[in-house]
Amino acid sequence: MHITFHGAVREVTGSMHLIGTETDHILLDCGLYQGRRKESEEKNRVLPFQASMINNVVLSHAHIDHSGRIPLLVKKGFSGRIVCTRATADTCAYLLPDSAHIQEQDAEYLNYKTVRAALSHGPTLNGKPIGKRKYEALKKMLKKGGGQRIDADAVTQLMIRHRLERVEPLYSIEDAEQALSQFDGVPYHSTSTVGKHLTCTFYEAGHILGSAITIVRHNDNGRTRTVAFTGDLGRFDKPILRDPCFHFDEQDRDIDMLIIESTYGDRDHEPVVDLKPHLMRTLNEAFERGGCVLIPAFAYGRTQELLYIIHELYSEGSVKPRPVYVDSPLATNITKVFGEHPEVYDRDTHETFLRNGKNPFDFKQVHFTQSVEESMALMRDNNPHIVISASGMCEAGRILHHLRYKIHNPKNTIIIVGFMAQHTLGRRILEQGEAYEAAGRSGDAPIVKILNKEYPLKAHVEKIGGFSAHGDRNELLRFLKSSNLRVKKIAVVHGEEDQSLAFADLLRKNGYDARVPMVGQTFEL
């Protein structure tokens, strides 16, 4: 039995690890690389093995950096099962078609830009004169009815006619739908056969709805080898989900190789207990000014956690109830999935909400906007309210339009509840907003560009930590020390190189045999 590390190795996206035996090849995760467009594109399109050789995929959870290349795997010939928890299967039913839609839109836009660039060289195309009238006609063909929507058919025709290099989506919505037909959702703590001599069992990982610690056991000729894969490991004492599992069944306790994440392997988070009072104070301050609150948030996980805590604050009377709008069709669908899986909730969620007949994510003041028209009307509403909208880093989506309508008003507040990557609009709003607050909000407000137009950042900006769904270094170590697993060796993955190396060093100082694999490296068991 051997393990080859193909993705999320000395980086945090593209999770993919291959377990091989004499009879089987099982993939742990099949995630999408996310980052700079060109680099990610090159990595995502090339699978380091033949898709048809994979017997089955064992999926730790639905986040796209763990599941997002499954449709590509299917497109390239994979015909096996994707085994995961039931909640993960239900979530992927929305996330994978959404990812496919993004792939198709990106390809359409890049092809449009290629044709426009060719036309911009003047009334010639590929060195052949086309005449000014035809040149103008060709440009008009690229948009439907002279509007803003790209005419994909016209773009395709021009690319074929003039032999321009075409960008194809990584996969289509049809590919995603085919992949979903191969999903097999199973309960936690039940054992599934995934190969001739391989079984897997899922335990709670506490990271996100449906996330699992996976135990893969290989039994052949009386000899057993066991691999444990944390996927992404969650924090302790957070609302909604049960904490990461400590107690594993006896047959799953002896681990030859533990594959563990290290996203925050060199740092500690803010305490979870500070999260709720911080949000309460920020909401009350905004409403006392008569302002609105904008919260950029990812559709899967962060939105539902916010709804849960706001529901608690309203029920307790800690915050005067104001309308709460979830303005993201994907977040609306994912919230439905959360509501359909109470079996994964922790004890506090059962006692606070379910025993009283309440849905944690749906209450009198919450509204799920559906149409573009509803969203546009909400943008113009200046009565105090909360908007939770995607994207989480303010790089796309409806949050951009809410920001451009409300960012210039000092009554309003923008709450940052997640990591903002460098060079994103969310990072610029956070850094410039904090600097403006530190300067006493004196002088001219900083300027930010949204959809190619400049706006003064007069709204208050507040960062609330504690929302991270990943355990920090002490929580990862706590899992190892408190669980009843007997671990022989550890492979540290899913972290930037500095984080992975630092966490491996911490593990060795605590007596563990830990190493950080290289991309493509194979460990024999």
N, C-alpha and C positions, 0 to 999 in steps of 0.2 A: 504494500500500500504506500502511495506517495501523494504529496500535495505540491502543486505548482501554483505560484502566486502571480496572477496575471493583471490585477487591477487594484486600485486603492493601496498601492505599495509605495511607501514614502511620499504619499499624497492622499487627498481626502475624497476623491471621487472615482467612479468607475470600478466599484467593488466587484471582484471576480476571482475565485479560487477554484482550482480543478483538483478533485480527488480522483486518483486513478488506481485501479486494481487490475488483475489479470483478465477480469471479465467485464468491468464496468468503468465508465467515466461519468462522474457526477459533478455538476457545477454548483458551487455555493455562490449565489447571486450572479447577476448579469447586468451590471449597472452602467449608466451613461456617464461619460466624462463630461465635466462642466468646467468652463473657464474661457480662456481666449478662443475666439471662434475658429481660427485656422488650426491651432494645435489640437483643440477638441475634435474638430472635424476629422483630422487625420487619424487620431486614436480611435474614434468611434467606428469608423468605417471598416477597420481591419480587425477581424477576430483572429486570435493567435492559434487557432485550431480549426478543424473542419466541423461545422455545426452538426453534421449528420453523425459524428462519432459520439456525441453527448447522449447518454441514455435518459437522464432526467436532470431538472434544475431544482435545487432546494433554495428557496427564497426567504431571506431573513425578515424583510419587511418591504413596504411598498414605495418608499422614497425613490425618486427617479435615479439617484446615483447608485442605487442597488438593483433596480428593476428595469431601468429605461432602455436596455439593449435587448431585452427578451424578444420584442417584435422583430428586430434585426436577425436574431438567432433563428427564429422561426422562418423568416424570409429566406434565409440561407440554407434551410434544409432540416432544422431540428424538428422532430416529430414526437418527442417524449412528453412527459408531464412536467408541469411546474407545481411543485408541492410547497405549500405554505399554510399559514393559519387562515381560518375562514375570514377573519376581518381584513387580512392582507389581500385576499382574493377579491373581496367586495370593493376595497379601496382601489385596487389596480383597474377595476372595471371602469373607473373614471379617469385615473391618472394616465394610463397608457394611451387611450384615444386622444386625450388632451395633449400629451407629448407628441403624438403623431401629427396632430393638427398644427402644432408649432413647427415641426419639421417641414411640413408642406408649405406653410406660410413663409418660412425662412428661405426655402428654395425658390419659391415664387418671387420673392422680393429680390433675391440675388440675381435671378435671371432677368428680371425687369431692369435692374441696374446695369447689367451687361449690355443689354440692347440700347439703353439710354446712353451709355458711355460710347458705344459704337456710333450712334447717331450724332453725338455731340461733336464729333470730329468734322462736322460740316456736311454739305450736300453730297457726300460720297460714302459708300459703304463697301468695305473690303477693296478699296481702291477704285471702285466703279462709280461714275457720276450718276446720281439719281434725280437731280433736278430739285429746285427749291419747293415746288408745289407738292411733289411726291414726298419730299423730306418732311414737310409739315404734316402731311396726311399720315405718314408712318408714326410720328410722335403722338398724334391724336388717337391712333389705334391702340396705344398701350393702356389707356384708361377707359373704363366702361362709361359710355354716355357722357364723356367729358368730365366725369367726376373724379373721385379719389381712389376708387377701387381698381386694382390692377386687372386688366383683361388677360388672364393666363393663356387662353387659347391664342390670342393675337401675338403675345410674346413668344409662344412656342413656334408658331408659324414663321415669324421673322427669324428666330434662331436657326430653324431648319433651313430656311431659304438662303440665309447668308452664312451658314456653316459656323455659327458661334457656339462656343463650348457651353454646354448646358449643365446646371447643377441639379442633381436628383435628390429628393428628400431621403434621409437615412432610412425611413420606412413610411408606409402610408397608414391611413386609418384602417384600411382593409387588413393590412398586416397585423395591426394591433388587435383587431377583432378576432382574427384567426388565433393569435397567441392566447387571447382570453379563453377561447374554447378548450385550451389545453391545461387550464389551471385546475388544481385539485386542492380545495381548502379542507383542512383537517383541524380537529380540536387540539388545544394544548394538552400535553401529557399523554397523548396517544401515539403509538408507534406505527410508522408507515414503512412499507418495503419500497426502496428506491433503486435497488439493483439486485443482481443474483444473490450476492452475499452481503448486501448493505441495507441497513434500516436507519431511519431518523426519527427523533423525538423532539418536540418543541416545548420549551419552557419560557415563562414570561421574561422579557428583557427590559420592560419599563420605559422604553424609548419613545414609542409612538403606538397608536392603535394597531394591534396585531403583530407588533414586533416580537421576535423570538430569539432566544438562545437555542442553537441547534446542536444536538448530540447525534453524530453519525457513527454507527457501529459496524465494523466489518468482522463477520464471523465466517471462518473457513477452516475446515479440518481441525476443529477444536481450538483454534487460535483466534483471539479477539484483539482488534485494534480499534481505538476510539479517538475521534476528533471532536472537539467542542469549538463552536464558532459563535462568538457573542453577537455578531452583526453589530449594530450600534447599541450600546448599553446606556440605559437611562439613568436619571438621577433618583435619589431617594426622597421620600416625603413630599413629592409633588402631587397636585390634585389629579383626579380622574382615574389614572391607571395604577395597577398594583406595582410595587417596587420590583426591581430585578430579583429573580428567584435565587434563594440561598440553598434550598433543600432539593436535591436531585435524587431520583430513585437509585437504589443500590447498584443496579447493573450499569448505570450511567456515570458513576462517580469516578472511576479510574480513567484518567484522560492522558493519552499518549502525547497529544499535541493540542494545546489551546490556542486558537487564533483570536486575538483580542484587539479591539479598536483602540486608538490613542489620539482622537481628535483634539482633546484638551490634555494631552499627556504631560505637559510641562507647566500647568497653571491650575488655579483654584477658582471656582465660581463664587459669585455673591450668594449669601445664604438664601434658601428658598423662603424662609420665614419673613424676609424683608419685602417680598414681592407685593403681597396684597396691600399692606398699609401704604406703600409707595404709590401704587395705582390709585388707591382711595384718595390720598392727598392731592395727587395731580388732577384727578377728575373734578374734585370739589373746587380747586382753585380756578380751573377753566370755566366751570359753570357759574361761579360767583362773578366772574368777569363778563358773563353773558356770552361766552364763546362756544365754539364747536371743537370737538376733539377728533383728529385724524390719526388712525393707527395703521401704518403699512404692515401687513402680516401675511405670512404664507398661508395658503388655503388649507393645508393639511397639517393639523396639530396645533399650530400657534393660534389660529382663529378660534378653535374650539376651547382652548385653554382660557383665552380672553373672555369668551362668552360665559364660561363656568364661573370665573372669578367675579365678573360684573354682576352675574345673577346672584351670587352670594352677597355682594356689597349692597345690591338693591334690596334683597330680602331682609338683611340685617338693619336696614335703614341708615347705613354708613354713608351712602351717597343718595342724594335725591334722584329718583328715577327719571331719566331722560330717554328719548328714543335711541335705540341702537340699530344701526343699519349694517348688514353684511352685504357689501356690494361686490360680489364675486360669484358668478354662476358655479365655478368649480368648488369654491368654499361651501356654497349652499349644498351641493351634492355630497361632499365629503362629510358635512355636518349630519346629514341624514344617515350616513353609514355609521358614524359615531353613535347616533341614537338607536341604531339597530343592534348594537353589540354591548348590552349592559353586563354580559357575563365576564367582561374583562375589566370592569370598574373596580376600584378599591373600596374598602369598607366605608371610608368617609363619604364617598359619593353615594353609596347605597343608603347610608343613614341620613344624609342631608337632603337628598332629593328623591330617590326611588321609593323609599318607605313612605314618603308623603305624596306619592303619586305625581311627582314633578319630573319633567325632562330637564336635565342640567343645561341644555343648550337652546332651549326654546321657552321664552317667558313673554309676558304681556308686552313689554317694551321693545322686543326684538323683531326686526323686519328683514326679510331676505329679498333684496331687489332682484328682479329677473331681467326686465327689458332695458335696453339702452335709454329709452325715454324716461323710465323711472330714475335711472342713474343721473341723467341730465337734470331732472327736476330737483334731485337731492343736492347736486352741486350748487344750485342757486339758493338753497334754503339756509338762511342765516340764524334760525332759531337754534338754541343749544341742543346738540345731539352728538352722538358718537358714530363715526364711520370706520368700519374695519374693512380694508380692501387690499387686494393684491395689485402689484407684486410686492413681495416682502422687502426688496431692496430699492423700490421706486424706479426700476429700470423700464417697466412697461405696465400695461393694464390700466384699470380705471382709477387707481390711486393718483395717477399723474393729473387727471382732470380735476379731481377734488383738490389737489395741491394748488393748481393754478388759480382756482377760484377762491382759496382761503388762506394761502401762505402769506399774503400781504397784510392780513388783519391781526393787530396785536392782541385782540381778544381771544384768538384761537390758539390751540395747542397741538403740536405734532408729537406723538409719543413713539419713541423708537424702542422696540421690544426684542430685536434680534440683531445678529451680526450683520454689519454692513461692509461688504467687500470694498477694497480700494477701487477708486475710479468709478464708483456708482453714484447716482444722484442721492441715494440714501446716506452714503458716507459724507458727501458734501453738505447736505442739510444738517447732519449731526455735528460735524466739526465746526462749521461756520455758525450754527445756532448756539453751540456751547461757548464759542469764543465771544459771540455777541452778548450772551448772558454774563460771562465772566467780566466783560467790560462795563457792566451795569446798564446794558442796552442803550448806551449813549452814542451819539454820532449817527452817521448814516447806517442803515441796516445793510447787511451783506446782500449781494445779488446772486441769485441762482437761475440757471437756464432750464426751463421746462418746455419741451416740445418746441425748441428753437426760439423761445421768447423769454426775455429776462423779467424776473419778479423780485421785489425786495422781500427778504426773509424777516418779516416783522412778527410772525407767529412765534409763540414760545416753543422751544424744543426741549423735551425731557426724555432722557434715556432711563429705562427701567430694566435692570439686570435681573437675573434669576430665572428667566424663561427658557434658557437653553435646555434642549432635550438630551444632551450628551452628558454623561458623568465626567467630572473633572478627575485629576490624577488621584486624589484621595478617595473619591468614590469608586474608581476603578480598582484601586488597591483594596478598598473595603469589600468589594465583591469577592475578590480572590481570597482574602483572609477569613471572611465570614461564611462563605459557602462551604458545603461539605465535599467539594470536589477535591480529588487527589491528583494534582497536575504534575506531570513529569517535565514537559517542555512547553515553552510559550513562543509563539510568533506574533510580533507586534505589527499591526497594519493600520490602515485608515487614519493616517495623520500626516501632516507635513513632516518632512524628514527630521527637522529639529525636535518636533513633538514626539515622534516615534522613538528616536534615539534617546531622548531624555527619559521617557517612560520606561524603556528597556533597561536603562541604567538604574532607575529607581527600583525596578523589579529585582534586578541582580543584587542590589544592596539589601533587599528583603529576603534573599535566599532563593530566588527563583532562577531557573535556567532559561533566560530570555534572549531572543535575538530578533533583529530586524531584517527580513528578507529583501533581496533585490528583485526588481521586476523580472519575471521569467524564471526565478530560482526555484528549484525543486528540493523538498525535504523528504527523505525516506523515513518510513516508520517500521 
